[in-house]
Amino acid sequence: MLTLDDITAGYENPEWGGFGYLGARCSALTSTDPDCPPVPDLVAEADAHLLAEANARGWTEADLFDWLDSKRGRWYGDVWFGGSTPEDRKRHLPDLI
């Protein structure tokens, strides 16, 4: 079963290119922009949603990392952290995992 530790381990993976969901997640947690303050609660919600979907699909740690470093993963982060409404998330998230 995949956990939050499997997400955060991606930051240490030498294959991580600095982008994907991991990049969006990092920006969402560390922003110094006063117009876009850090959103740890939203990150926790996005992580929980991702882990539930990944576990339901039977992903391995390798599957998760591949997705975490992908364009689709980045788009997932954009939907969560880019100012989307809950309605936008309901509409777009099923196609991003």
Secondary structure, DSSP 8 states (H G I E B T S, - for coil): ---HHHHHGGGG-TT--S-HHHHHHHHHHH---TTS---HHHHHHHHHHHHHHHHHTT--HHHHHHHHTSHHHHHHHHHHHTT--HHHHHHHGGGT-
